[in-house]
């Protein structure tokens, strides 16, 4: 067994990492930065469903059907120019009238079974402007996994003017070029780490020179920042903006999601604190946060209800263009404050204070935000919203998971508050939401789709670390998509191994001491955001994302330990084959606590948990200050243009500290 400091510190450490990285991204982190990412087109056509294609479409003889060679002159606002289905990729070009700035152009089709589903849609991107105020828009999207038989219609949404134009097609699609590729099986593991390593124990230990303490100090610099006019209870996403030495990019905002994830770390610290004065300090911060959230809810400038993504540090609404709504924020905020209220009451706190300063928004609208946030979630969970990267609007697994957790917790918490009517409302919404989660599982890809809808931003793999973050932030401890869900494990495997052929530094598999490095993890394999903008092959590994995989492995080990058994299904077996091949686990078998194969499997999971964290350690600068991303190409190179993670990526440190706590006290390796 690995000797570690208190388990509370381990949880807090990883928690800080994911929280900070989460916060830092989008300009802060708002989950991470997201500057509309330029389309990658065929650069990543070799990667799908987390695995490499068996073939590409480049250089093939594609049979193209051309319908027209000029833009419409009959008053039509759109027209399909040409299309082909070559080597498993749908290529199409359309003419679009330039009627406004914001446009959404989509092509709907039937899949191999002749069905039209939310996945059988491709979106187009701007290509060029042509005569007569028309534009050419194109798409090149792999669709072979679901298949394609008929083009149904072309749709052009001119969102600024509120108009939608449709061209009915009903055109048959015939395959050409090379045969469509098949989805490759997961790769063979490049290493078999086993058990915990002393290097990670030391790196995560509680002492003044450890990374844990660096994370702790830097996170608190961002809470109640010392900036003139900043409101109490806010969290600055990054120490970069008009009030700081570094002014670009401007992260000087309080993101709703990021603030809640950071305050969740403070709540964990509060719950575990043993010194009265320290506990009171955390308590004051959390009550300030509750008041700040209530202030946000009552801002007269809200554009999308409570789904607003961010506020200025004086806690007034940011009303400029942004990816809104972001409906996960009210959920994560309610979760954090309900956890705090529970800890506060367990510590002898007043029920009246919880009602007036945390829960009862109807009676105390300026100080108690939780009930209002929960009812918003109950009313809006089925509405599409932007993802945690703030890049695209759809139905997202991450958002549904945190919303579900808020509703499940909220139903129980409302009963504790004596509010049975609200409890019933939240419970009914949780039941309805839960019934939709199964749609995210794609048996063809063997993954949980990060969003249930058409390919967006060329993310044709449908892989995104947001699925794992959805479990970390949204699991309600009721066995619905738990860490040990076979579908979650299958997704974790596909997501993590998808980066092996994306990042050149993945070829560096050991540190200078010969210890295994985990796969460097980015947001998603098609990512082109490089920290300040977009570029082909621009996406980098993220500290947050790599730490999230570490946290997931530690939590999975803990979950199996609590169950004292591992049951293997045909869906989960590839996960064990990669991360614990030495155990030789077989489909349909259950391995109980203490047996050799059980211990070998747990040893492999723990070993990879440390390996992913070792990658974070390996790319951490000597001063311990982390950037949002690390360089995809160069070993040991930090992206100099990135803001410091401690200064800018508050959420990353949340994740990091949480992983630290979870990883202690595991089974001995065999």
URRA-V116211 format. One record per residue. RES is the residue in three letters. OMEGA is omega in whole degrees, 0 to 359 (999 if undefined). Layout:
res:RES omega:OMEGA
res:RES omega:OMEGA
This chain:
res:UNK omega:185
res:UNK omega:179
res:UNK omega:182
res:UNK omega:174
res:UNK omega:184
res:UNK omega:183
res:UNK omega:179
res:UNK omega:181
res:UNK omega:180
res:UNK omega:180
res:UNK omega:183
res:UNK omega:183
res:UNK omega:183
res:UNK omega:180
res:UNK omega:180
res:UNK omega:182
res:UNK omega:184
res:UNK omega:180
res:UNK omega:183
res:UNK omega:181
res:UNK omega:182
res:UNK omega:183
res:UNK omega:186
res:UNK omega:190
res:UNK omega:192
res:UNK omega:186
res:UNK omega:177
res:UNK omega:189
res:UNK omega:181
res:UNK omega:181
res:UNK omega:157
res:UNK omega:186
res:UNK omega:174
res:UNK omega:178
res:UNK omega:190
res:UNK omega:187
res:UNK omega:179
res:UNK omega:185
res:UNK omega:185
res:UNK omega:179
res:UNK omega:188
res:UNK omega:182
res:UNK omega:181
res:UNK omega:181
res:UNK omega:180
res:UNK omega:181
res:UNK omega:180
res:UNK omega:179
res:UNK omega:175
res:UNK omega:181
res:UNK omega:180
res:UNK omega:176
res:UNK omega:174
res:UNK omega:179
res:UNK omega:176
res:UNK omega:181
res:UNK omega:184
res:UNK omega:174
res:UNK omega:182
res:UNK omega:177
res:UNK omega:183
res:UNK omega:177
res:UNK omega:184
res:UNK omega:175
res:UNK omega:180
res:UNK omega:183
res:UNK omega:180
res:UNK omega:181
res:UNK omega:180
res:UNK omega:180
res:UNK omega:182
res:UNK omega:175
res:UNK omega:183
res:UNK omega:181
res:UNK omega:178
res:UNK omega:182
res:UNK omega:181
res:UNK omega:176
res:UNK omega:174
res:UNK omega:180
res:UNK omega:184
res:UNK omega:177
res:UNK omega:173
res:UNK omega:173
res:UNK omega:191
res:UNK omega:177
res:UNK omega:179
res:UNK omega:182
res:UNK omega:176
res:UNK omega:177
res:UNK omega:180
res:UNK omega:176
res:UNK omega:181
res:UNK omega:171
res:UNK omega:181
res:UNK omega:175
res:UNK omega:183
res:UNK omega:185
res:UNK omega:177
res:UNK omega:185
res:UNK omega:184
res:UNK omega:183
res:UNK omega:172
res:UNK omega:182
res:UNK omega:187
res:UNK omega:177
res:UNK omega:182
res:UNK omega:183
res:UNK omega:174
res:UNK omega:182
res:UNK omega:184
res:UNK omega:179
res:UNK omega:181
res:UNK omega:183
res:UNK omega:173
res:UNK omega:181
res:UNK omega:177
res:UNK omega:179
res:UNK omega:184
res:UNK omega:178
res:UNK omega:171
res:UNK omega:178
res:UNK omega:183
res:UNK omega:174
res:UNK omega:180
res:UNK omega:178
res:UNK omega:181
res:UNK omega:175
res:UNK omega:180
res:UNK omega:185
res:UNK omega:174
res:UNK omega:176
res:UNK omega:174
res:UNK omega:177
res:UNK omega:171
res:UNK omega:175
res:UNK omega:185
res:UNK omega:171
res:UNK omega:173
res:UNK omega:192
res:UNK omega:173
res:UNK omega:181
res:UNK omega:190
res:UNK omega:182
res:UNK omega:178
res:UNK omega:181
res:UNK omega:180
res:UNK omega:181
res:UNK omega:184
res:UNK omega:171
res:UNK omega:185
res:UNK omega:181
res:UNK omega:177
res:UNK omega:183
res:UNK omega:179
res:UNK omega:177
res:UNK omega:174
res:UNK omega:194
res:UNK omega:182
res:UNK omega:181
res:UNK omega:175
res:UNK omega:181
res:UNK omega:177
res:UNK omega:181
res:UNK omega:186
res:UNK omega:170
res:UNK omega:178
res:UNK omega:186
res:UNK omega:185
res:UNK omega:181
res:UNK omega:178
res:UNK omega:180
res:UNK omega:179
res:UNK omega:181
res:UNK omega:176
res:UNK omega:181
res:UNK omega:180
res:UNK omega:177
res:UNK omega:178
res:UNK omega:181
res:UNK omega:175
res:UNK omega:179
res:UNK omega:182
res:UNK omega:174
res:UNK omega:176
res:UNK omega:182
res:UNK omega:172
res:UNK omega:180
res:UNK omega:179
res:UNK omega:180
res:UNK omega:178
res:UNK omega:178
res:UNK omega:184
res:UNK omega:173
res:UNK omega:183
res:UNK omega:179
res:UNK omega:181
res:UNK omega:180
res:UNK omega:180
res:UNK omega:176
res:UNK omega:181
res:UNK omega:184
res:UNK omega:182
res:UNK omega:183
res:UNK omega:181
res:UNK omega:173
res:UNK omega:190
res:UNK omega:182
res:UNK omega:184
res:UNK omega:177
res:UNK omega:178
res:UNK omega:181
res:UNK omega:175
res:UNK omega:179
res:UNK omega:181
res:UNK omega:183
res:UNK omega:184
res:UNK omega:178
res:UNK omega:184
res:UNK omega:172
res:UNK omega:183
res:UNK omega:177
res:UNK omega:186
res:UNK omega:185
res:UNK omega:182
res:UNK omega:180
res:UNK omega:179
res:UNK omega:178
res:UNK omega:180
res:UNK omega:179
res:UNK omega:174
res:UNK omega:176
res:UNK omega:179
res:UNK omega:179
res:UNK omega:177
res:UNK omega:185
res:UNK omega:180
res:UNK omega:179
res:UNK omega:181
res:UNK omega:182
res:UNK omega:186
res:UNK omega:184
res:UNK omega:185
res:UNK omega:177
res:UNK omega:175
res:UNK omega:186
res:UNK omega:183
res:UNK omega:3
res:UNK omega:182
res:UNK omega:178
res:UNK omega:187
res:UNK omega:181
res:UNK omega:175
res:UNK omega:177
res:UNK omega:185
res:UNK omega:182
res:UNK omega:186
res:UNK omega:179
res:UNK omega:182
res:UNK omega:180
res:UNK omega:177
res:UNK omega:179
res:UNK omega:174
res:UNK omega:175
res:UNK omega:178
res:UNK omega:178
res:UNK omega:177
res:UNK omega:176
res:UNK omega:179
res:UNK omega:184
res:UNK omega:185
res:UNK omega:183
res:UNK omega:180
res:UNK omega:178
res:UNK omega:186
res:UNK omega:184
res:UNK omega:179
res:UNK omega:180
res:UNK omega:180
res:UNK omega:178
res:UNK omega:177
res:UNK omega:180
res:UNK omega:179
res:UNK omega:180
res:UNK omega:183
res:UNK omega:175
res:UNK omega:175
res:UNK omega:179
res:UNK omega:179
res:UNK omega:179
res:UNK omega:179
res:UNK omega:179
res:UNK omega:178
res:UNK omega:178
res:UNK omega:178
res:UNK omega:182
res:UNK omega:185
res:UNK omega:178
res:UNK omega:183
res:UNK omega:183
res:UNK omega:181
res:UNK omega:181
res:UNK omega:184
res:UNK omega:182
res:UNK omega:182
res:UNK omega:180
res:UNK omega:178
res:UNK omega:185
res:UNK omega:188
res:UNK omega:181
res:UNK omega:171
res:UNK omega:183
res:UNK omega:171
res:UNK omega:175
res:UNK omega:169
res:UNK omega:189
res:UNK omega:167
res:UNK omega:187
res:UNK omega:180
res:UNK omega:180
res:UNK omega:179
res:UNK omega:176
res:UNK omega:180
res:UNK omega:3
res:UNK omega:171
res:UNK omega:191
res:UNK omega:173
res:UNK omega:183
res:UNK omega:178
res:UNK omega:180
res:UNK omega:182
res:UNK omega:177
res:UNK omega:180
res:UNK omega:179
res:UNK omega:182
res:UNK omega:184
res:UNK omega:174
res:UNK omega:176
res:UNK omega:178
res:UNK omega:181
res:UNK omega:179
res:UNK omega:178
res:UNK omega:181
res:UNK omega:179
res:UNK omega:178
res:UNK omega:179
res:UNK omega:179
res:UNK omega:181
res:UNK omega:185
res:UNK omega:175
res:UNK omega:179
res:UNK omega:179
res:UNK omega:178
res:UNK omega:179
res:UNK omega:188
res:UNK omega:186
res:UNK omega:180
res:UNK omega:194
res:UNK omega:197
res:UNK omega:181
res:UNK omega:182
res:UNK omega:181
res:UNK omega:184
res:UNK omega:188
res:UNK omega:183
res:UNK omega:183
res:UNK omega:187
res:UNK omega:188
res:UNK omega:195
res:UNK omega:183
res:UNK omega:180
res:UNK omega:177
res:UNK omega:181
res:UNK omega:180
res:UNK omega:174
res:UNK omega:178
res:UNK omega:181
res:UNK omega:183
res:UNK omega:190
res:UNK omega:186
res:UNK omega:184
res:UNK omega:180
res:UNK omega:175
res:UNK omega:177
res:UNK omega:180
res:UNK omega:182
res:UNK omega:182
res:UNK omega:174
res:UNK omega:178
res:UNK omega:185
res:UNK omega:188
res:UNK omega:181
res:UNK omega:181
res:UNK omega:172
res:UNK omega:190
res:UNK omega:179
res:UNK omega:180
res:UNK omega:182
res:UNK omega:180
res:UNK omega:181
res:UNK omega:181
res:UNK omega:175
res:UNK omega:179
res:UNK omega:179
res:UNK omega:179
res:UNK omega:181
res:UNK omega:179
res:UNK omega:177
res:UNK omega:183
res:UNK omega:179
res:UNK omega:179
res:UNK omega:182
res:UNK omega:178
res:UNK omega:176
res:UNK omega:177
res:UNK omega:179
res:UNK omega:180
res:UNK omega:185
res:UNK omega:186
res:UNK omega:180
res:UNK omega:178
res:UNK omega:178
res:UNK omega:180
res:UNK omega:179
res:UNK omega:181
res:UNK omega:180
res:UNK omega:179
res:UNK omega:179
res:UNK omega:179
res:UNK omega:179
res:UNK omega:180
res:UNK omega:179
res:UNK omega:182
res:UNK omega:181
res:UNK omega:181
res:UNK omega:188
res:UNK omega:182
res:UNK omega:181
res:UNK omega:181
res:UNK omega:180
res:UNK omega:179
res:UNK omega:183
res:UNK omega:178
res:UNK omega:181
res:UNK omega:184
res:UNK omega:178
res:UNK omega:165
res:UNK omega:179
res:UNK omega:179
res:UNK omega:174
res:UNK omega:181
res:UNK omega:182
res:UNK omega:183
res:UNK omega:175
res:UNK omega:180
res:UNK omega:180
res:UNK omega:178
res:UNK omega:180
res:UNK omega:186
res:UNK omega:177
res:UNK omega:185
res:UNK omega:179
res:UNK omega:179
res:UNK omega:178
res:UNK omega:176
res:UNK omega:177
res:UNK omega:179
res:UNK omega:176
res:UNK omega:177
res:UNK omega:177
res:UNK omega:182
res:UNK omega:183
res:UNK omega:191
res:UNK omega:180
res:UNK omega:185
res:UNK omega:177
res:UNK omega:180
res:UNK omega:176
res:UNK omega:173
res:UNK omega:185
res:UNK omega:177
res:UNK omega:178
res:UNK omega:183
res:UNK omega:173
res:UNK omega:181
res:UNK omega:178
res:UNK omega:176
res:UNK omega:179
res:UNK omega:179
res:UNK omega:180
res:UNK omega:179
res:UNK omega:178
res:UNK omega:183
res:UNK omega:181
res:UNK omega:186
res:UNK omega:183
res:UNK omega:179
res:UNK omega:183
res:UNK omega:181
res:UNK omega:180
res:UNK omega:180
res:UNK omega:184
res:UNK omega:178
res:UNK omega:181
res:UNK omega:176
res:UNK omega:177
res:UNK omega:174
res:UNK omega:190
res:UNK omega:178
res:UNK omega:175
res:UNK omega:185
res:UNK omega:178
res:UNK omega:179
res:UNK omega:179
res:UNK omega:188
res:UNK omega:172
res:UNK omega:176
res:UNK omega:179
res:UNK omega:174
res:UNK omega:188
res:UNK omega:173
res:UNK omega:179
res:UNK omega:178
res:UNK omega:190
res:UNK omega:181
res:UNK omega:186
res:UNK omega:177
res:UNK omega:179
res:UNK omega:186
res:UNK omega:179
res:UNK omega:178
res:UNK omega:182
res:UNK omega:182
res:UNK omega:178
res:UNK omega:175
res:UNK omega:184
res:UNK omega:184
res:UNK omega:183
res:UNK omega:182
res:UNK omega:169
res:UNK omega:179
res:UNK omega:173
res:UNK omega:180
res:UNK omega:186
res:UNK omega:179
res:UNK omega:176
res:UNK omega:179
res:UNK omega:177
res:UNK omega:175
res:UNK omega:180
res:UNK omega:179
res:UNK omega:182
res:UNK omega:178
res:UNK omega:181
res:UNK omega:177
res:UNK omega:177
res:UNK omega:179
res:UNK omega:180
res:UNK omega:177
res:UNK omega:178
res:UNK omega:179
res:UNK omega:179
res:UNK omega:182
res:UNK omega:178
res:UNK omega:174
res:UNK omega:176
res:UNK omega:186
res:UNK omega:175
res:UNK omega:178
res:UNK omega:178
res:UNK omega:184
res:UNK omega:185
res:UNK omega:179
res:UNK omega:177
res:UNK omega:180
res:UNK omega:178
res:UNK omega:181
res:UNK omega:188
res:UNK omega:178
res:UNK omega:184
res:UNK omega:181
res:UNK omega:181
res:UNK omega:180
res:UNK omega:182
res:UNK omega:185
res:UNK omega:179
res:UNK omega:177
res:UNK omega:182
res:UNK omega:174
res:UNK omega:182
res:UNK omega:188
res:UNK omega:182
res:UNK omega:175
res:UNK omega:178
res:UNK omega:185
res:UNK omega:183
res:UNK omega:175
res:UNK omega:181
res:UNK omega:178
res:UNK omega:179
res:UNK omega:179
res:UNK omega:177
res:UNK omega:178
res:UNK omega:180
res:UNK omega:178
res:UNK omega:180
res:UNK omega:178
res:UNK omega:174
res:UNK omega:177
res:UNK omega:181
res:UNK omega:177
res:UNK omega:178
res:UNK omega:178
res:UNK omega:175
res:UNK omega:175
res:UNK omega:180
res:UNK omega:185
res:UNK omega:183
res:UNK omega:177
res:UNK omega:178
res:UNK omega:184
res:UNK omega:181
res:UNK omega:176
res:UNK omega:182
res:UNK omega:190
res:UNK omega:171
res:UNK omega:178
res:UNK omega:185
res:UNK omega:169
res:UNK omega:193
res:UNK omega:183
res:UNK omega:189
res:UNK omega:192
res:UNK omega:178
res:UNK omega:176
res:UNK omega:182
res:UNK omega:176
res:UNK omega:180
res:UNK omega:188
res:UNK omega:183
res:UNK omega:181
res:UNK omega:174
res:UNK omega:179
res:UNK omega:181
res:UNK omega:180
res:UNK omega:181
res:UNK omega:188
res:UNK omega:187
res:UNK omega:183
res:UNK omega:183
res:UNK omega:180
res:UNK omega:182
res:UNK omega:175
res:UNK omega:182
res:UNK omega:183
res:UNK omega:183
res:UNK omega:179
res:UNK omega:179
res:UNK omega:182
res:UNK omega:182
res:UNK omega:184
res:UNK omega:190
res:UNK omega:182
res:UNK omega:170
res:UNK omega:180
res:UNK omega:179
res:UNK omega:174
res:UNK omega:180
res:UNK omega:180
res:UNK omega:999
